[in-house]
Amino acid sequence: MTTRRITQLIRATAVSEGAGVTVHRTIGTPARRNLDPFLMLDHFSSDDPNDYIAGFPDHPHRGFITVTYMLDGHMLHQDSMGNRGDLRAGGVQWMKAASGVIHSEMPQQSEGLMHGFQLWVNLPADDKMSDPNYQEFSPESIPVIDTGDARVHLISGEFGGQRGPVRDPRTDVQYLHVVLQPRARFTHALPGGFAAFVYLFEGSGVITGDDLEPHSLAVLGSGDDAQLHAGDGGAEFILVAGRPIGEPIVQYGPFVMNTRDEIEQAMADYRDNRLVRKKAAMTGR
């Protein structure tokens, strides 16, 4: 068995998004434009309402998936077709924007900690203009596996004989939120050829001899598994992997397509109120 090594270490960059929400971005920056099939990773964490209260008013998406995972706080999602989702601590929303969604994400709190992640996952060309879809899952539907050394919140993929509720058949994304005890080791097998990364947000850790500090993302190279040793204070991180799509990526803000012409069409559709073509279906529990 070969353990994956770090091929790139990316420190998070503070970015203002929405109506002035501060997020910390790793994938989707000049340091790393994308990691096929992943397009962007934002980490938001603040107990200062000035950092999040303005939220994310109506904005469009086309051509990809957003995965929002709330660790703390309360966010309301609504779209222009009448869908509504209530994201609370521990809950997950998988939004397949595909042919087009215009939505908003607004805080439902005026104080306290707002903490979570948003991951953008690309769609292959033959799925970019398909119908939009939502998968929404309550905290109670996310399996939590306790190994003694680690507590694993399983959003998607398999671990410990269980399977996470989010399904992404095109890229088979694996998404684990791991809380690791001090000086303990966590190992997870990964399919060959899958892109993978670890984002550490609490504590400290070591991956195959390389130190990993909080608010940094480690891009992992090839190998059979990912392995992290926690430091003296333990470690909390997400481990994400997925099958690359291997197609051209042309991105302009909230539109991700395969060609410049498709981007221009998306912009024209948005301008002319043609972006949303069909109401998204909703599944989950």
Backbone bond lengths (Angstrom), bond angles and torsions (degrees), N, CA, C in turn:
res aa  C-N    CA-C-N  psi(-1)  N-CA   C-N-CA  omega(-1)  CA-C   N-CA-C  phi
1 M - - - 1.464 - - 1.528 110.19 -
2 T 1.309 116.26 133.14 1.461 122.44 179.66 1.518 109.32 -109.03
3 T 1.323 115.70 124.65 1.462 120.31 178.11 1.519 109.98 -86.26
4 R 1.306 116.55 136.13 1.463 121.34 -178.38 1.526 111.19 -69.41
5 R 1.314 115.28 137.16 1.454 122.24 177.94 1.531 109.81 -101.10
6 I 1.334 115.26 162.17 1.460 120.90 176.51 1.526 109.37 -75.34
7 T 1.334 116.70 126.30 1.460 120.85 175.43 1.526 111.91 -103.03
8 Q 1.322 116.81 -19.60 1.467 121.10 176.27 1.517 108.85 -155.98
9 L 1.314 115.84 138.19 1.459 122.46 177.77 1.526 107.58 -116.74
10 I 1.350 116.69 124.06 1.458 121.46 -174.18 1.523 109.59 -121.71
11 R 1.308 116.27 121.13 1.457 121.18 173.75 1.522 109.34 -80.46
12 A 1.334 116.55 139.57 1.464 121.03 -179.05 1.520 110.64 -66.41
13 T 1.334 115.09 143.79 1.455 123.43 178.78 1.522 109.25 -113.90
14 A 1.330 117.42 130.45 1.464 121.17 178.26 1.525 109.62 -71.20
15 V 1.341 115.35 130.48 1.465 122.57 -178.43 1.527 107.88 -134.99
16 S 1.326 117.30 142.27 1.462 121.87 174.80 1.518 108.67 -95.75
17 E 1.339 116.50 124.46 1.458 121.91 -179.23 1.528 109.91 -126.91
18 G 1.349 115.81 171.46 1.452 120.24 178.52 1.513 111.25 59.07
19 A 1.340 116.03 -131.34 1.465 121.39 -179.92 1.523 111.29 -95.35
20 G 1.334 116.28 19.22 1.459 120.64 178.90 1.508 113.67 120.88
21 V 1.327 117.21 32.12 1.459 122.45 178.58 1.529 108.97 -88.65
22 T 1.320 116.56 131.60 1.456 120.98 179.06 1.524 109.74 -86.55
23 V 1.338 116.35 122.02 1.464 122.47 174.74 1.516 107.96 -124.54
24 H 1.340 114.88 161.46 1.463 120.52 178.53 1.529 107.98 -116.68
25 R 1.330 115.40 115.70 1.469 122.48 -169.54 1.521 110.90 -108.88
26 T 1.322 114.88 142.46 1.467 121.32 176.59 1.530 109.38 -121.28
27 I 1.327 117.85 -71.07 1.463 120.21 171.33 1.528 107.46 -72.63
28 G 1.356 115.84 136.70 1.462 120.20 -176.55 1.520 112.35 97.95
29 T 1.323 116.76 21.26 1.465 123.40 177.77 1.528 108.59 -121.92
30 P 1.341 118.05 170.84 1.472 118.87 176.16 1.530 112.91 -56.47
31 A 1.331 116.98 -28.40 1.463 119.30 179.22 1.524 112.13 -68.04
32 R 1.356 116.14 -31.33 1.467 120.45 179.72 1.524 108.20 -156.62
33 R 1.319 116.85 100.23 1.464 120.44 -176.48 1.523 111.47 -65.05
34 N 1.318 117.22 -39.57 1.456 121.66 176.64 1.517 109.34 -162.36
35 L 1.313 114.57 167.72 1.465 122.52 175.76 1.529 105.39 -139.22
36 D 1.313 115.62 80.97 1.455 123.72 -172.96 1.540 111.90 -40.43
37 P 1.372 117.04 119.31 1.459 129.54 15.78 1.530 114.54 -96.87
38 F 1.332 118.66 11.04 1.461 121.48 -174.79 1.525 110.40 -90.62
39 L 1.331 114.84 133.91 1.455 121.31 -174.68 1.516 113.04 -105.54
40 M 1.329 117.16 -29.94 1.464 120.72 -175.49 1.521 109.42 -162.70
41 L 1.326 116.29 145.66 1.463 121.86 169.53 1.518 108.01 -133.97
42 D 1.340 115.92 120.46 1.466 122.61 174.64 1.520 109.15 -114.34
43 H 1.317 116.03 136.15 1.461 123.64 174.96 1.526 107.11 -116.42
44 F 1.317 116.82 123.21 1.463 119.91 176.42 1.520 108.89 -117.61
45 S 1.321 115.52 133.60 1.466 120.43 -177.72 1.524 109.10 -160.23
46 S 1.334 115.88 107.63 1.458 119.66 178.96 1.525 109.56 -160.67
47 D 1.336 115.68 143.46 1.459 120.88 170.72 1.525 111.18 -104.41
48 D 1.353 115.82 12.25 1.462 122.11 174.99 1.523 108.38 -98.84
49 P 1.330 119.35 111.27 1.470 120.82 -178.06 1.523 113.53 -55.38
50 N 1.334 117.96 -26.80 1.463 119.95 179.41 1.519 112.41 -62.65
51 D 1.344 116.27 -20.77 1.463 120.55 -179.89 1.525 112.97 -83.55
52 Y 1.349 117.32 -16.58 1.469 117.19 -174.72 1.528 115.41 -140.05
53 I 1.322 119.27 -12.79 1.461 120.74 -168.65 1.533 112.87 -62.56
54 A 1.334 118.02 -29.38 1.475 120.13 -178.26 1.520 112.41 -70.51
55 G 1.326 117.13 -23.45 1.454 121.85 174.68 1.521 114.48 65.38
56 F 1.330 114.30 -159.50 1.463 122.27 -177.07 1.531 108.58 -124.80
57 P 1.336 117.69 87.45 1.475 120.18 178.70 1.534 110.95 -61.64
58 D 1.325 116.19 177.99 1.465 121.90 -174.36 1.532 112.84 -44.95
59 H 1.339 115.15 127.87 1.464 121.54 176.96 1.528 108.73 -152.83
60 P 1.342 117.67 153.43 1.456 120.74 -175.17 1.531 113.27 -95.23
61 H 1.342 115.01 161.28 1.463 122.87 169.21 1.520 108.29 -143.98
62 R 1.323 115.46 147.34 1.467 121.09 170.14 1.531 109.06 -151.58
63 G 1.339 116.28 137.92 1.458 121.47 167.42 1.508 117.28 96.36
64 F 1.347 118.31 5.22 1.461 119.10 -177.01 1.524 110.11 -158.36
65 I 1.333 115.61 -176.41 1.462 124.47 -177.79 1.518 108.62 -117.73
66 T 1.337 117.32 140.47 1.461 120.63 167.79 1.528 108.50 -110.68
67 V 1.330 116.03 137.84 1.462 122.23 175.67 1.523 107.45 -120.11
68 T 1.324 116.88 113.72 1.464 122.04 -179.15 1.513 109.49 -109.09
69 Y 1.324 115.72 125.04 1.468 122.68 -178.45 1.518 107.88 -122.23
70 M 1.337 116.44 116.88 1.458 121.71 -179.09 1.523 110.12 -96.11
71 L 1.326 116.88 124.81 1.460 121.06 173.96 1.524 111.00 -94.18
72 D 1.333 116.01 -38.15 1.459 121.88 178.02 1.522 108.26 -145.17
73 G 1.335 115.99 146.44 1.441 120.48 175.76 1.512 112.95 105.08
74 H 1.346 115.21 -170.85 1.461 122.47 -171.64 1.524 108.14 -147.83
75 M 1.324 116.76 118.65 1.459 122.85 -177.47 1.530 108.97 -128.01
76 L 1.329 116.47 134.16 1.459 121.33 177.39 1.521 109.49 -103.47
77 H 1.342 115.30 129.37 1.452 121.62 176.94 1.527 109.05 -107.36
78 Q 1.323 116.14 133.31 1.463 121.51 173.90 1.520 108.64 -139.85
79 D 1.359 116.39 150.07 1.458 117.94 174.78 1.523 110.87 -128.52
80 S 1.329 114.71 172.55 1.459 121.09 -172.67 1.521 112.80 -71.26
81 M 1.335 117.54 -8.39 1.464 120.94 179.52 1.530 112.06 -103.15
82 G 1.331 116.87 7.57 1.457 120.22 174.67 1.504 116.19 96.99
83 N 1.334 118.58 -1.09 1.461 120.11 175.70 1.527 109.94 -71.20
84 R 1.315 114.75 149.67 1.464 120.58 -177.21 1.525 108.78 -146.05
85 G 1.320 116.31 134.87 1.452 121.10 178.95 1.512 110.81 -137.16
86 D 1.309 116.35 140.19 1.461 122.48 -176.52 1.523 108.38 -112.55
87 L 1.324 116.57 101.68 1.458 121.01 -177.47 1.523 110.26 -94.11
88 R 1.334 115.23 117.46 1.458 121.86 178.06 1.521 109.90 -116.75
89 A 1.330 116.21 172.96 1.465 121.37 -176.88 1.518 111.04 -52.98
90 G 1.329 115.91 124.42 1.455 121.85 179.85 1.507 114.23 93.29
91 G 1.342 118.31 -7.25 1.456 122.10 -178.36 1.518 112.63 -89.98
92 V 1.344 115.34 162.49 1.463 122.15 -176.70 1.522 109.82 -135.10
93 Q 1.333 115.84 139.99 1.457 120.60 169.53 1.528 109.42 -125.68
94 W 1.321 115.97 128.44 1.466 124.44 174.91 1.513 106.41 -109.67
95 M 1.323 118.01 109.23 1.454 122.16 -177.20 1.517 110.00 -110.96
96 K 1.322 116.23 110.87 1.457 121.81 174.68 1.522 107.09 -87.63
97 A 1.339 115.88 98.30 1.466 119.65 -178.82 1.519 110.74 -68.50
98 A 1.342 116.94 -41.76 1.464 123.12 176.85 1.530 110.46 48.00
99 S 1.352 118.37 -119.77 1.466 120.99 -173.57 1.521 113.64 -66.71
100 G 1.332 117.22 -20.98 1.456 117.05 174.68 1.508 115.62 155.10
101 V 1.322 115.69 131.46 1.460 123.98 174.73 1.529 107.48 -139.60
102 I 1.327 116.83 138.54 1.467 121.91 168.75 1.521 106.18 -116.58
103 H 1.315 116.36 118.80 1.463 119.03 -172.81 1.519 111.56 -142.75
104 S 1.315 114.42 171.95 1.464 121.57 176.00 1.521 108.84 -133.85
105 E 1.327 115.61 152.98 1.464 122.98 175.41 1.519 106.71 -132.83
106 M 1.342 116.34 109.32 1.448 120.48 -172.14 1.528 111.37 -123.77
107 P 1.337 117.75 132.48 1.463 121.33 178.57 1.520 111.72 -60.20
108 Q 1.317 115.81 142.27 1.457 122.47 176.66 1.526 109.78 -111.15
109 Q 1.314 116.22 32.19 1.459 123.06 177.80 1.512 108.28 -146.67
110 S 1.308 116.28 150.69 1.459 121.26 179.27 1.524 111.80 -113.90
111 E 1.331 116.03 1.14 1.462 121.09 175.80 1.523 108.51 -157.23
112 G 1.326 115.31 169.33 1.458 120.19 179.13 1.514 112.46 92.58
113 L 1.323 115.98 -179.64 1.461 123.13 -174.65 1.522 111.26 -82.35
114 M 1.327 115.53 131.03 1.461 123.34 169.72 1.528 106.31 -114.42
115 H 1.331 116.29 119.47 1.465 118.99 -170.81 1.518 109.71 -146.66
116 G 1.329 116.19 130.33 1.455 119.31 176.91 1.516 112.06 175.74
117 F 1.331 114.54 -168.42 1.462 122.16 -177.65 1.529 109.86 -134.63
118 Q 1.326 115.28 148.40 1.457 119.95 164.50 1.521 108.42 -127.55
119 L 1.331 114.31 125.96 1.459 123.09 -179.95 1.524 108.24 -114.49
120 W 1.337 116.87 133.86 1.462 121.39 173.68 1.517 108.45 -102.79
121 V 1.344 115.48 129.58 1.460 122.49 -179.72 1.527 108.05 -119.46
122 N 1.320 116.64 129.80 1.453 120.73 -177.44 1.529 111.58 -70.34
123 L 1.323 115.71 159.54 1.456 123.21 172.04 1.527 108.85 -114.64
124 P 1.339 118.13 145.37 1.466 119.90 175.06 1.520 111.09 -68.39
125 A 1.326 116.30 160.97 1.463 121.89 -173.82 1.521 112.58 -54.70
126 D 1.339 116.91 -39.79 1.465 118.95 -175.96 1.521 113.18 -77.06
127 D 1.337 117.01 0.30 1.467 120.68 179.26 1.527 112.33 -118.29
128 K 1.323 117.36 -8.39 1.460 119.98 -173.73 1.527 113.07 -64.19
129 M 1.323 117.65 -32.03 1.458 120.73 -178.43 1.529 111.84 -105.97
130 S 1.326 116.85 20.58 1.464 121.29 175.40 1.528 109.79 -77.76
131 D 1.322 116.33 176.07 1.459 120.35 -178.37 1.530 110.97 -70.37
132 P 1.325 117.47 142.17 1.479 120.34 176.86 1.524 111.16 -69.14
133 N 1.332 114.55 161.13 1.464 120.25 -175.66 1.520 108.97 -157.84
134 Y 1.340 115.84 148.51 1.466 121.42 175.03 1.526 110.05 -120.88
135 Q 1.324 115.62 140.46 1.456 121.66 163.69 1.531 106.15 -120.32
136 E 1.330 116.46 121.00 1.463 120.56 -179.67 1.520 109.22 -125.34
137 F 1.325 115.57 133.86 1.460 120.31 -174.27 1.523 110.62 -134.04
138 S 1.311 115.49 133.04 1.463 122.20 178.63 1.525 109.89 -73.69
139 P 1.327 117.28 162.30 1.473 119.54 177.15 1.525 112.48 -55.75
140 E 1.336 117.05 -34.35 1.469 120.46 -176.61 1.521 112.54 -68.37
141 S 1.335 117.25 -19.59 1.462 119.86 -177.70 1.525 112.98 -92.44
142 I 1.336 117.74 -1.75 1.466 121.73 178.30 1.527 108.66 -91.02
143 P 1.333 118.94 115.13 1.470 119.99 178.99 1.528 111.37 -61.41
144 V 1.316 115.51 139.24 1.465 122.06 174.43 1.522 107.08 -121.71
145 I 1.336 115.76 117.97 1.464 121.75 -176.81 1.520 108.60 -109.30
146 D 1.321 116.85 123.45 1.463 122.13 179.74 1.518 108.79 -105.31
147 T 1.331 116.65 114.87 1.470 121.02 -179.46 1.528 112.80 -95.49
148 G 1.327 116.75 -2.20 1.466 121.02 -172.61 1.513 110.27 99.58
149 D 1.341 117.04 -54.17 1.464 121.22 176.67 1.523 112.18 -86.75
150 A 1.333 116.25 -24.40 1.466 119.64 -174.26 1.519 110.65 -140.31
151 R 1.331 114.68 149.92 1.465 122.21 169.60 1.523 106.96 -116.46
152 V 1.334 115.38 119.54 1.459 121.15 -172.48 1.520 109.92 -114.03
153 H 1.326 116.50 119.73 1.466 123.08 172.24 1.528 106.11 -91.99
154 L 1.316 117.15 114.29 1.457 122.14 -170.42 1.530 110.34 -99.42
155 I 1.309 116.68 100.69 1.456 122.08 -177.85 1.525 110.81 -81.98
156 S 1.326 116.57 -46.36 1.463 120.71 174.74 1.522 109.07 -150.83
157 G 1.320 114.97 157.93 1.455 120.28 -174.88 1.516 111.52 92.27
158 E 1.322 116.18 -167.81 1.459 122.25 -176.59 1.522 110.73 -124.30
159 F 1.332 114.62 143.17 1.466 121.61 174.97 1.520 108.20 -162.09
160 G 1.326 116.12 137.52 1.456 120.95 175.06 1.521 114.12 58.30
161 G 1.330 116.49 31.80 1.454 119.85 179.36 1.520 114.44 78.85
162 Q 1.314 117.61 6.85 1.462 121.33 177.99 1.528 110.03 -119.97
163 R 1.324 114.87 165.67 1.468 121.22 -178.60 1.518 109.54 -129.98
164 G 1.336 115.93 136.09 1.454 120.84 177.69 1.514 111.26 -70.64
165 P 1.337 117.71 156.76 1.462 120.61 -173.67 1.527 115.25 -76.35
166 V 1.334 118.66 -26.12 1.461 120.69 -177.41 1.526 109.26 -73.73
167 R 1.334 116.28 132.60 1.459 122.16 179.68 1.525 109.51 -118.06
168 D 1.323 116.02 128.21 1.460 121.73 175.58 1.527 107.40 -135.45
169 P 1.341 117.95 86.06 1.460 120.94 -170.90 1.522 114.70 -67.29
170 R 1.342 118.46 -19.61 1.463 119.57 -177.39 1.522 112.32 -79.69
171 T 1.317 117.88 -32.17 1.467 120.51 -178.05 1.528 113.08 -122.28
172 D 1.336 117.51 -6.46 1.479 121.76 178.84 1.525 111.97 49.85
173 V 1.327 116.03 47.73 1.462 120.21 -177.15 1.523 111.13 -60.10
174 Q 1.328 115.75 134.39 1.460 123.02 170.10 1.527 107.37 -107.20
175 Y 1.344 116.48 130.94 1.466 120.89 -174.88 1.516 107.00 -140.09
176 L 1.333 116.40 109.80 1.456 122.82 -178.11 1.524 109.27 -122.07
177 H 1.322 116.57 134.08 1.463 123.24 171.90 1.525 105.89 -106.93
178 V 1.338 116.27 117.06 1.464 121.58 -170.49 1.524 110.94 -118.33
179 V 1.328 116.19 129.68 1.467 122.86 171.50 1.522 106.20 -111.12
180 L 1.335 116.03 112.40 1.465 122.05 -171.17 1.527 110.55 -109.84
181 Q 1.317 115.67 134.59 1.460 121.62 -178.81 1.534 111.26 -68.02
182 P 1.361 117.39 156.79 1.465 120.26 178.71 1.526 112.76 -52.15
183 R 1.326 115.34 131.92 1.466 125.33 175.26 1.534 113.43 62.57
184 A 1.314 117.10 13.27 1.465 120.96 177.85 1.534 110.03 -87.65
185 R 1.329 115.24 163.52 1.462 121.43 179.52 1.523 109.90 -117.92
186 F 1.325 115.31 138.75 1.464 121.44 177.39 1.520 108.55 -121.21
187 T 1.331 116.12 131.42 1.462 121.41 179.32 1.521 109.27 -130.45
188 H 1.333 115.52 136.40 1.465 120.16 178.82 1.520 109.39 -140.15
189 A 1.335 116.90 125.61 1.459 121.61 179.29 1.523 110.46 -70.25
190 L 1.344 116.06 140.96 1.457 122.22 -179.61 1.525 109.76 -128.99
191 P 1.327 117.27 142.08 1.469 119.61 177.69 1.528 111.58 -63.33
192 G 1.313 116.70 142.83 1.449 120.72 176.13 1.514 111.04 -61.96
193 G 1.324 116.29 139.18 1.450 121.35 178.87 1.510 114.74 88.75
194 F 1.330 118.11 -11.42 1.466 120.61 177.99 1.527 109.74 -75.42
195 A 1.343 116.18 136.27 1.460 120.58 167.94 1.523 108.30 -71.16
196 A 1.334 117.28 145.30 1.466 119.81 -177.03 1.517 110.68 -151.16
197 F 1.337 114.54 150.05 1.455 119.99 175.02 1.517 110.28 -148.95
198 V 1.326 114.48 159.39 1.468 123.56 172.47 1.520 107.50 -121.54
199 Y 1.348 115.91 131.96 1.466 120.47 173.10 1.522 107.39 -118.11
200 L 1.334 116.22 116.14 1.462 122.71 -179.54 1.519 109.35 -94.34
201 F 1.346 116.85 127.68 1.464 117.99 -179.76 1.522 113.95 -124.62
202 E 1.318 118.69 -6.44 1.465 121.97 172.48 1.515 108.88 -144.40
203 G 1.352 115.82 143.16 1.452 120.22 176.71 1.518 112.28 77.88
204 S 1.317 115.65 -150.85 1.462 121.64 -179.09 1.517 108.82 -148.45
205 G 1.338 115.24 161.57 1.452 118.71 -179.09 1.513 112.05 -160.12
206 V 1.329 114.78 170.07 1.461 122.13 179.09 1.521 107.58 -131.18
207 I 1.334 115.97 131.87 1.456 122.28 174.61 1.519 107.87 -117.86
208 T 1.331 116.14 113.53 1.476 123.63 -178.96 1.531 111.86 43.23
209 G 1.330 116.21 48.57 1.458 122.00 174.74 1.511 115.75 89.73
210 D 1.326 118.48 -8.74 1.464 121.44 -179.19 1.523 110.18 -102.31
211 D 1.330 116.30 131.02 1.456 121.27 -179.81 1.527 111.14 -72.54
212 L 1.326 114.16 144.44 1.459 121.20 177.66 1.517 107.71 -126.90
213 E 1.339 116.73 120.46 1.452 122.03 -177.96 1.524 110.37 -98.96
214 P 1.347 116.63 161.94 1.469 119.10 178.54 1.521 112.92 -57.27
215 H 1.337 114.82 147.17 1.462 123.14 178.34 1.526 111.86 64.11
216 S 1.341 114.70 38.18 1.454 120.11 174.29 1.522 109.19 -134.63
217 L 1.319 114.48 149.07 1.455 121.76 -178.17 1.514 109.31 -114.58
218 A 1.318 115.93 130.65 1.452 122.16 178.00 1.522 109.42 -105.89
219 V 1.337 116.31 115.39 1.463 121.27 171.74 1.524 107.03 -78.49
220 L 1.331 116.37 128.93 1.457 120.90 -175.85 1.518 110.90 -100.93
221 G 1.322 115.57 140.57 1.452 121.21 178.00 1.516 112.01 -81.71
222 S 1.319 116.48 -162.29 1.458 121.22 -177.03 1.524 110.53 -75.14
223 G 1.326 115.10 158.16 1.457 120.69 179.57 1.506 111.27 154.00
224 D 1.331 115.71 -179.38 1.463 121.73 -174.66 1.518 113.61 -93.51
225 D 1.351 116.92 -24.85 1.460 118.58 -178.73 1.522 110.82 -151.56
226 A 1.327 114.30 165.00 1.465 121.98 172.12 1.518 107.73 -108.25
227 Q 1.328 116.20 140.67 1.464 120.27 -175.94 1.520 109.06 -141.69
228 L 1.326 116.10 133.34 1.466 120.97 178.16 1.520 109.76 -134.03
229 H 1.329 116.38 132.34 1.464 123.08 173.83 1.523 108.39 -101.79
230 A 1.321 116.93 124.65 1.464 120.67 179.79 1.514 111.21 -76.63
231 G 1.328 115.54 151.34 1.452 121.21 175.22 1.519 111.67 -80.67
232 D 1.326 116.12 -168.18 1.469 121.45 -174.81 1.524 112.43 -64.06
233 G 1.327 117.76 -25.78 1.453 120.35 -179.56 1.514 113.80 -99.32
234 G 1.327 117.31 10.72 1.450 120.60 -176.63 1.520 111.16 82.00
235 A 1.331 116.20 -175.78 1.460 120.79 -178.53 1.524 109.17 -152.84
236 E 1.323 115.66 143.04 1.453 121.65 174.03 1.525 107.35 -130.26
237 F 1.336 115.78 129.04 1.459 119.54 -172.36 1.523 110.58 -156.84
238 I 1.327 114.99 165.47 1.456 119.85 168.03 1.525 107.95 -110.53
239 L 1.319 115.11 143.39 1.458 123.14 174.61 1.522 106.59 -119.40
240 V 1.329 116.07 122.45 1.461 121.40 -175.17 1.521 108.94 -130.80
241 A 1.334 116.31 137.51 1.463 121.55 177.58 1.516 109.16 -145.57
242 G 1.336 116.55 154.51 1.453 120.16 179.26 1.517 111.60 -165.61
243 R 1.318 115.79 159.32 1.459 121.82 179.90 1.523 110.61 -77.14
244 P 1.325 118.92 124.14 1.466 120.45 177.59 1.523 111.54 -61.86
245 I 1.332 115.87 149.21 1.458 121.84 178.68 1.522 111.13 -89.27
246 G 1.325 116.76 -36.00 1.460 120.23 175.36 1.511 114.79 74.96
247 E 1.336 117.74 29.96 1.457 121.89 178.78 1.524 109.84 -119.91
248 P 1.340 117.69 161.10 1.471 119.81 176.99 1.528 110.81 -59.06
249 I 1.332 115.56 142.47 1.460 122.25 177.46 1.518 108.15 -117.19
250 V 1.329 115.85 116.08 1.464 121.36 174.74 1.521 106.55 -119.69
251 Q 1.321 115.67 116.71 1.462 120.38 -174.65 1.516 110.58 -122.29
252 Y 1.334 114.33 136.97 1.454 121.06 170.66 1.521 106.46 -135.37
253 G 1.332 116.16 100.11 1.459 120.74 -178.51 1.510 111.43 56.10
254 P 1.346 118.19 -118.61 1.464 121.97 -174.21 1.520 114.14 -87.64
255 F 1.351 117.56 9.79 1.453 121.87 179.05 1.530 108.78 -115.66
256 V 1.339 116.49 128.85 1.461 121.27 179.92 1.522 108.25 -131.15
257 M 1.334 115.72 110.36 1.455 120.99 -177.12 1.534 109.08 -129.33
258 N 1.343 116.24 -165.63 1.466 120.69 -178.00 1.523 113.19 -104.22
259 T 1.338 117.22 -19.25 1.464 120.77 -178.64 1.528 110.03 -137.56
260 R 1.328 114.86 160.56 1.462 120.38 176.71 1.533 110.74 -64.51
261 D 1.327 117.04 -37.40 1.464 119.97 178.84 1.530 111.03 -60.41
262 E 1.335 117.18 -39.18 1.472 120.65 179.05 1.517 111.21 -67.16
263 I 1.330 116.92 -34.87 1.465 120.39 175.57 1.522 110.08 -64.91
264 E 1.317 116.93 -45.07 1.461 120.19 179.10 1.520 111.29 -62.69
265 Q 1.333 116.72 -35.54 1.463 119.74 176.81 1.524 110.63 -66.30
266 A 1.347 116.95 -41.33 1.471 120.58 178.06 1.524 110.58 -61.24
267 M 1.327 116.94 -42.48 1.463 120.47 179.58 1.531 110.94 -64.60
268 A 1.324 116.29 -41.11 1.463 119.90 178.39 1.524 110.86 -66.47
269 D 1.334 117.07 -40.42 1.462 120.19 178.95 1.522 111.18 -63.06
270 Y 1.325 116.36 -40.14 1.467 120.15 178.77 1.521 110.44 -66.51
271 R 1.311 115.63 -44.75 1.480 120.39 -179.73 1.528 111.21 -60.94
272 D 1.339 116.02 -37.31 1.464 120.68 -175.22 1.529 113.39 -97.89
273 N 1.338 115.71 14.55 1.466 121.56 176.43 1.535 112.52 62.45
274 R 1.348 116.68 36.13 1.461 121.63 177.45 1.523 112.64 -114.53
275 L 1.344 117.31 4.97 1.465 119.59 -173.08 1.528 111.36 -64.48
276 V 1.332 117.07 -47.96 1.463 121.18 -178.96 1.524 108.59 -84.72
277 R 1.323 115.47 118.03 1.463 120.84 -175.24 1.519 113.04 -106.82
278 K 1.322 116.05 -24.96 1.456 119.20 -176.86 1.517 109.25 -154.07
279 K 1.313 116.76 143.40 1.453 121.76 177.70 1.531 109.69 -64.94
280 A 1.326 115.96 136.83 1.462 120.65 179.41 1.512 111.38 -73.02
281 A 1.333 115.86 138.95 1.464 120.96 170.22 1.514 109.54 -76.01
282 M 1.332 117.13 154.72 1.453 121.27 -179.24 1.527 109.88 -128.06
283 T 1.333 115.21 132.60 1.468 121.83 173.93 1.510 108.42 -132.58
284 G 1.325 116.09 167.59 1.460 120.77 177.12 1.511 111.00 135.60
285 R 1.316 113.33 -170.48 1.460 118.60 -178.48 1.532 109.03 -160.79
